[in-house]
Amino acid sequence: MDGTTETFQITFAQAELYEATFVPAIFGEWAPHLVDAAGVSAGARVLDVACGTGVVARAAADRVGPAGAVTGVDLSKAMLAVARRTRPDLAWRQADAANLPFPDGSFDVVLCQSALMFFPDPVKALGEMGRVTTARGTVAVQVYSSLDAQSGYRPFIQAAARHAGPDAVNLLGTYWIHGDLDALRRLLDRAGLHVADVRTRTGTVRFDSVDELVGIEIGATPLADRINDEVYGRILADSREALARFRTASGGLAVPIEGHIVTAHRK
Ligand SMILES: C[S@@+](CC[C@H](N)C(=O)[O-])C[C@H]1O[C@@H](n2cnc3c(N)ncnc32)[C@H](O)[C@@H]1O
């Protein structure tokens, strides 16, 4: 494998960047909460769907111990390569969440963190998660709350919409699309799952500066190609002002981000 080979959407170098930057900045802190909410215990067989570089699988592996087993699946070979590098002892498989390559009832717990928003058919993927879970097992899904609930990201996205037009809300809005709990419950219901518990918590996104947050969030979306330097500069200036209150004493940035952890069982 070389460091620049294109696999699915991202390169191995980008997957390493995800593990080194995005996991500590955004996603990592949710993993122990997801594993806790799902009740992952010693000896359990656990599947991490859309595992990325494996932060949830690693948290689960710490709980299941030697008597358990943890498998991570993702569409991206690059993400899986980094996952395998960090924990060669766990099982990693390339697969689509909508077509999981496991027999019915293979796992006691199925986890899915910060990924439902990327699935073209979330009901199919949730149905697959239920299918591969045992009858008494648990499916636990983590999503971010709606934009209205995001006191940090809302003013940034409003600034983008002010200067780049209302489309910016959708272009920067992937995170929040499953944030409405009633709508999420309906998706789970259609997938044959009933919700047992919902935990809403506020996490923290950590960047060095507002400039870094704006650069990363815009750079990761098609908005980057639709705006010129002047528009970018205006979004940045407004965001610096709106997010100034999230600066930390040590000069970094700690922005709140609210999310839901939903646990469900097969009907
Ligand atoms: C934001 S990352 C989250 C990764 C990991 N769960 C975490 O918390 O760090 C989203 C992941 O979903 C994966 N993904 C997107 N669509 C997928 C699909 N249809 N099936 C499996 N994985 C998918 C991507 O490759 C990526 O690794």
The ligand as an SDF file (V2000), in Angstrom:
LIG
                    3D

 27 29  0  0  0  0  0  0  0  0999 V2000
  -17.1960   10.7310   10.2510 C   0  0  0  0  0  0  0  0  0  0  0  0
  -16.5620    9.1410    9.9370 S   0  0  0  0  0  0  0  0  0  0  0  0
  -16.9140    8.3280   11.5000 C   0  0  0  0  0  0  0  0  0  0  0  0
  -15.9940    7.1620   11.7090 C   0  0  0  0  0  0  0  0  0  0  0  0
  -16.0300    6.5470   13.0980 C   0  0  0  0  0  0  0  0  0  0  0  0
  -17.3190    5.9310   13.3690 N   0  0  0  0  0  0  0  0  0  0  0  0
  -15.6480    7.5670   14.1480 C   0  0  0  0  0  0  0  0  0  0  0  0
  -16.4780    7.8570   15.0170 O   0  0  0  0  0  0  0  0  0  0  0  0
  -14.5150    8.0720   14.0860 O   0  0  0  0  0  0  0  0  0  0  0  0
  -17.7610    8.3830    8.8550 C   0  0  0  0  0  0  0  0  0  0  0  0
  -17.3300    7.0420    8.3000 C   0  0  0  0  0  0  0  0  0  0  0  0
  -18.4260    6.4690    7.6000 O   0  0  0  0  0  0  0  0  0  0  0  0
  -17.8870    5.6840    6.5580 C   0  0  0  0  0  0  0  0  0  0  0  0
  -18.9690    5.3750    5.6230 N   0  0  0  0  0  0  0  0  0  0  0  0
  -19.6530    6.2540    4.8560 C   0  0  0  0  0  0  0  0  0  0  0  0
  -20.6150    5.6100    4.1640 N   0  0  0  0  0  0  0  0  0  0  0  0
  -20.5350    4.3050    4.5000 C   0  0  0  0  0  0  0  0  0  0  0  0
  -21.2730    3.1430    4.1370 C   0  0  0  0  0  0  0  0  0  0  0  0
  -22.3030    3.2070    3.2700 N   0  0  0  0  0  0  0  0  0  0  0  0
  -20.9270    1.9620    4.6830 N   0  0  0  0  0  0  0  0  0  0  0  0
  -19.8910    1.8780    5.5450 C   0  0  0  0  0  0  0  0  0  0  0  0
  -19.1580    2.9460    5.9340 N   0  0  0  0  0  0  0  0  0  0  0  0
  -19.4820    4.1370    5.4240 C   0  0  0  0  0  0  0  0  0  0  0  0
  -16.7790    6.5460    6.0100 C   0  0  0  0  0  0  0  0  0  0  0  0
  -15.8570    5.8200    5.2260 O   0  0  0  0  0  0  0  0  0  0  0  0
  -16.1720    7.0730    7.3230 C   0  0  0  0  0  0  0  0  0  0  0  0
  -15.1390    6.2350    7.7780 O   0  0  0  0  0  0  0  0  0  0  0  0
  1  2  1  0
  2  3  1  0
  2 10  1  0
  3  4  1  0
  4  5  1  0
  5  6  1  0
  5  7  1  0
  7  8  2  0
  7  9  1  0
 10 11  1  0
 11 12  1  0
 11 26  1  0
 12 13  1  0
 13 14  1  0
 13 24  1  0
 14 15  1  0
 14 23  1  0
 15 16  2  0
 16 17  1  0
 17 18  1  0
 17 23  2  0
 18 19  1  0
 18 20  2  0
 20 21  1  0
 21 22  2  0
 22 23  1  0
 24 25  1  0
 24 26  1  0
 26 27  1  0
M  CHG  2   2   1   9  -1
M  END
$$$$
